[in-house]
Amino acid sequence: METHEYACHDGVGLSGLIRRGEVSATEVEQAARNALTSVNEKINGLAAPLFAPALEHGDGPFSGVPFLIKDIGPMARGVRFFCGSRALGPGVPAQEDHELMSRFRAAGLVTMGLTTAPELGLNFATEAVRYGPTRNPWDLDRGAGGSSGGAAALVAAGAVALAHGNDGAGSLRVPASCCGLVGLKPSRGRTPVGADTGMGLLGMLSEFALTRTVRDAAWLLDAVAGPEPGDPFAVAAPTRRYAEEVNADPGRLRVAVTTRAWSGGVVDGEVAQVAVRAAECLAGLGHHVDVASPAVDWESVVSAVAAEATAAAAPFLLAPRQPPAERLEAVSRVMIAAARERRAVDLVAGLNAAGRVSRTVAGFFADTDLLVTPTLAQPPAPHGTLNYDEDGYTVESWLRRLFDHGPFTAVFNITGQPAISLPLGESTGGLPIGVQVVAAHGREDLLLRVAGQLERALPWAQRTPAVHAGRI
């Protein structure tokens, strides 16, 4: 299989070729290695050399399909992880598989390497000092988003069809928007988050993947969804396979659209217009569309995410050996200090703030099926815009800096609702612009039906970045 042939298929397509005997899994893996090596020289999306051999896997719906996991996890037995940090030196070897990793293996995914992430995953840019900036394949002077930026850059560049990512405040949807991909954040409780992240960062973390097609997202969700024994959160099981939802008729839905940031920040005019056009497309498809928005208490959002961010830093305090402070980036030092100093009452205040946001937003969705917003407030940013190693931030001021750039995503980590970023437009300079669509808790089925509609009505498959395996 030639690299350009490999790069034009999504994961479901590659799996079909292998099952029909048109190509071998070995040939697909070799094409992936060639593609990854070629594009990574330009975009810097790999956190370490490729695994040789690839990790063991079973025979499932994605049997033989190349895959990557994020440097922050899910942990894979025997693999050294760095969490984007110089402070972890040669890395910390995982002793066992995370439950989600076990499911990726069972799905047949061929895990070939680790993707870059910002230190502690607390940035909407993937520019960790440990590896240097991950570059956007659409414009190498701009970032790929974060925190799943390495995954997004490599998927967008055709090196793999899909790659793991996780999302604690937008870390799947933000890089999906920056790189022209599908970024689905599942409902709280839909996918396992494991015991190592404090109930999934106080319930705000979702684990899933970045894909180029809606069908890959649906098939993968079928493969990995469901509770793990002991999970603290529960969500009703789907009534049928998510793969069936992509082409299903969603009926006539009540759709709200807003382009106003709840933070009060500025939203770029081109970005806003892409969201408006997506809503107009939905109206043309027969849905009832209104300009409307939930009332969001922004100070409560910041308070809730601040509690989550300090929870993300807490494992560094619990480690047998403390990382040397001088090897940590500036904002990480702030986060770890806050985790050390904050009291139980501060955590309770953050959880109470999350509850206020969730109740208000849930009330809005009692009369609304879907909410359409921009994913980000701006097109992909130049490198250095969100400098995580800059002194002078507090926990809250760093979050406000992030949310100036991306004010639309974190609300739905707090509420636990499913949300998806779709690559429905581009700037006059040819940069991707994502649109976020949000459904009520547990309604991934509805989200995938409408995402499928939009993929057919406003197709994006013909758009590929300047750096792409199909042209190398």
N, C-alpha and C positions, 0 to 999 in steps of 0.2 A: 504494500500500500504506500503510495507516494504521500508526502507530507501535505501537499495541497488538496488531495482527495480526503485525507483524514480530517483536515481542518474545516471542511464544509458540512460535516455531520454533527447533529446533536447526540446526546447520550443514547436516547431511544433508537436513533438511526444506526449508531455504531453497534449497539447490541443486536439489532436485527441482522446486520451484515454478518456478524459472527455466528449467530444461530443458524442462518441459512447456508453457512459454509462458503460465503463469497470472499471472506478474508479470515485469517486466523487471529486469535487473540494475541499471539506472539507478534504478528505483523502490526497490529494496532498499537501494541505497547511500544514497539520500536519507532513507529511513526510519531507517537507521543513524545518519546525521548528526544527525537530529532527536533520536533517543534518546540519543546520546552527549552532545550539548549539554545536554539537559535533566537527565540524571542526574548529569553531572559537576559541575554547579553545587552539588550537595549532597554528593557523595562525594569529589571531587578525585582522580580516578584517572588523569587525563591529564597527562603530563609536559611537553607543549608543545601549541600549537594543532594542530588536525587538519590533515593534509596536504591541500593543494588544488592539483592534483588528487591522488587516491589513487595509490599506486605502481603501476607497470605490472605486469601479470600475464598468465599464459597461460590455456589452457582445460583444466581438469582436473576432478577429482571434486568440488571445492568452488568451481567457477567462479561468480564473482559474489558470493561470501559475504564479508561484511565481517570484518575481522581487525585485530588490533593487535599490535605488537611491544614488547618491554620496553626501557626506556631503557638497559639494560646490554648490549643486543644480543640477537639476531644482527645484525651490522652490515648495513646496507642502503645501497647506493651512493647518495651524495649527501645522505644524511640526517645531521643533526647529533645527536650523542649527548652526554649529560651525566653518565652513570653516577651519577645522583642527587646530584651534587656542585656546590656553589657555585663550587668551585675551578676548574671547567672553563668558567666564564664563558659565552660564547655557544655553547659546545658544540664538539665535534670532528667535522668531516664525515668520513664513511666514504668511502674511495676505491673500494671494491668490495664486492660482495655476499659475505657469509658463505655457505658451501655450503648451510646450512639455509635461509637466506633465498631462495636460488635455488630450492630445492624448494618453499618456501611459494608463491613466484610461480608455479611450474609447476603446482601443485595448483589454481590459479585463485583463490586467496585475494586479496581486495581489501584491501591494507594501508592503513589510514586514519590511523594515528597511533602515538604512543609512550605507554606506560604507566609510571606512577611505580614507583620502586624505592628502597630505602634506599641511602645512599652506600656504594659498593663492593659492595652486595648482601649485607652482613654483618650482617643483623638479621632477626629473625622479626617485626618490625614495620616498616611502610612509613610512616615519619614523617620523611623527610629535611628538613633545614632549608631546602634549596633550594625545595621546593614546599609544605611544611607537611604535616600528617597526611592520609593517605588514610583515609576513614571507611568503616566497615562498613555496607553498606546495610540490614543487619538491625537495627543499633543504632548511630546516628551517634556515640555517645560511646565506641565501641569500635573497635579497630583491625581492619584487614582481613587481618592476617598479613603475612608477608614471606618471601623478598624479592619475590616476584611479586604484591605486594598490589594494585597498581593494576589489573593484569589481572584478578585475582580479583573485585575489587569491581565492575568494569564488566561482567564476564560474569554475575555473580550478579544484577546490577540489570537484566539484559535488554538492555543496550546493544549487545553483540555476543554471538554464540553461542559463540565460542571465541576465545582469545587466547594468544599465545606466553608461555611462562614457562620458566625454567630452575631447576635444583635442585642445589645443592652440599652441602646438609646438611638439606634439607627444604623448600626454597623454592618448590616446587610444592604439596607435600602440606600444608604448614602453612596457607597461605592458602586452599587448597581446604577444609580443615576449618573455618576461621574463617568462610567465606562460603557454605558449603553446596554445594560443587561436587565434580566428579570431578577428581582430580589424579593423573595417571599419571607416575611417574618410570620411564623405560625402563631396560633393562639397559645396563651399560657397553658401549659399542661399537655400540648399536642405532641411534642417531641421530648425525649428525656434530656435533662440537663445535668444529672449526676449530683453526687453529694459533695464534690470538691469546691463548689462555687456558692455555698451558703444559700441553699434553696434557689439556685439560679439567680444570684445577686438580688436577693429579697423578692424573687418572683419576676424580675424585670428582664431577665435574659431569656432569649429564644435561640435554639440551635437549629440550623438548617444548611442551606447552600445557595450559591449563585449559579444561575443557568442562563443560556441564551434563548431558550424557548419556554413557553408556558407548559407544554406537555412534559418536558423534563422535570419541571418543578412538581407537577402533579404525580408523575410516576415515582419520583423519589419520595414524595410525601407518603404515598401508599406503602413504600418499602420500609420507612423508618418510624412512622407515627405509632403512637400507642403508649400507655403508661409503663413505667418501670416499677417493679415492686418497691413500695415505700415512698413513691413520689408524693410530695405534699399537695400537689394541685391535680385536679381532675377536670376533664372535658368530655362531653358526650362523643361517642364513636360515630364516624360517618355512616350514613345509611347505604352507601355504595362506594365503589372505588373512586378516588379523586380523578383518576385518568378518564373516567366517563364524564366528568363534569366539564372538561375543557370544550367539548363540542355540544353540550347540553343547552337547551333554551332556558335562560334565566327568568323568563316572564317579564312583565313590565314592572320595573323597580322604581322606588322613590330614591332619587339621587340628589345629594347636596354638593355644592362646590364652593370652595372658598380659596382665595389667594392671599388673604390677609394673615400675616404671621401673628400668632397669639402672644409673642414676645413684644410686639410693637415694632419690630425691626423692618428694614427695607427689603422688599422682594423685587428682584430684577424683572424688568418689564417683559423680556423675552421668555423668561421662566414662567411668569404668570400667564402669558398668552398661550403657552403650550398646554397648561392645565385647563384653561378655558376652552381651547379647541377640543380637548379630550371630552370635556363635559358636553360640548355641542355635538360631538360624534355620538355620545350615548343618547342624547335627545333624538338624533336622527335615527337611531336604532330602535326607538319606541319607548324609551324610559322617560319618566317624569323628572325633570331636572329643575332645581331651584338654587338660587344663591343663598346659602345658609351655613351656619357654623355653630358647633357647640361653644358654650361659654367656658373658657378655660382660665382658671386662676393661675397666672404664670408664676407667681412667687411660690405657689405650692408645687409646681412642676420642678422648679430649681431645687427646692428643699428635698423633694423625693429623690431626685437623681443624685443630689449630693450624698444622701444616705447610701445609695447604690454604689457610688464611686468609692466611698471609703470602705464599703464592704469588699469591693474589688481589690483594694490595697491590703486588706487584713491578712490574707495568706502569707504575705511577706513577713508579717510580725509573728506568725505562728510557725514559720520554718525553723528547723533545728539550728540552722546557722543564718544569721542576719546578713543580707547582702550589704556590701560596703556602700555607704551613702554616696561617696564620691564617684561611684560607678553608675549611679542612677541619674536619670534626667530630672530637670528642675521640678516639673509638675509632679512627677512620681514622688519626689521627696516631700512635697506638700501633702499629697494624698496619704502617704504613709504616716506622716506626723499627725495628720487629722485623725486617722484611724486609731493612733495611739492615744490621742488626747480626748476624743469625744466620749461623752458619757452615754449610758443606756437611755437616758431621757432624750438625748439628741436623736438616737435611732428611732425611738417611739414617735418623736415629732415628725421625722421623715416618713414613717409608715402612715401616720395620720394624714399628712399632706397628700400622700398617694391615694388614700381613701377618699379624700375630698375631690380630687381630680376624677377618679373612677366613677363616683356616683353621679357627678354632673354630666360626664360624657355618656355614660350608659343611658341616662334619661333622654339625651338627644337621639340616640339610636333606637329608642322605643318607637319613634315615628319616622325613622330614616333607615333605608336598607344599606346605602353606601355613601361614603364621603370621599370626594375627590379634592386633592390638594397638590401643590408642587411637592416634590420630594425634598429639594433643597431650595434655599432662597436665591442661589446664584449658580452660574455654570461652574464647572470644575476650576478650582483655584490654583494659581501659580504656586510652585514649591516655596515653602517658608511662610505661607500665609498663616498657618496655625502652628506656630513654633512651640513645641512641647518642652523644649529645653531652655526656654526663656524664663529668667527669674522675675519675681514680683507678683505672681498670681496667688490668689487663695483658691480653695476648692470652688467657691461660688463664682468668683470672677473668671476662672477658667471655663466653667460650664457656660456662663453667659457669652464668653467669646465663641465657644463652639456653636451655641444656639443662634448667634448672629448669622452664622453660616448655614445652619440647618435647624430651623425652628419647628419643623412640622412632624418629626418622627418620634421623639422621646415620649410624647403624650401617650402613645399607644403601646409602649413598653410598660408604662405605669398602669394602664387599663387592662393590659393583657390581650388586646384585640388583635386579630390577624390583619396584616397590612402588606401590600405588595407595591413595589416600584416597577413601573413599566417604561421602556425607552421609547416614548411616544413623540419625541421631537428633537430638534437640534437648534443650536444658535446660528446666527448669521455667519459665524466663524467655523461652523461645522462641528461644534462640541456637543456631546449628548446632553439631553435634558430629560430627566425622569419625571413621571407623574405618579403620585401615591394614591392608591385606592384602599379604603379601609372598610371593613365589615364588622358586624357585631361579633362578640366573643363566640368562638366555635363555628363560625360560618365561612371556613375556608372553601366549602363547596360553592357558595355564592360568589366568592371572590374569584375563584378559578373559572367559573362560567363566564363572568364579565371580562376577565383578563383574556380568555380565549376569543370573545367577541372583538375586543379591541385589537388583539394581534391580527385577526383577519381583516378588520376594517382599516387599520393603520399599520400595515406590516413594516417590520424593521429588519428582516433577515438580509435584505439586499445592502444594508449599510454596514460596512466593516471599517475598522480603523487603519491608519497609515501603517502601523506595525502589526502585521498579521502573518500567521504561519502559512496561510494560503498563498502568500506572495514571496516567501523566502526560499 
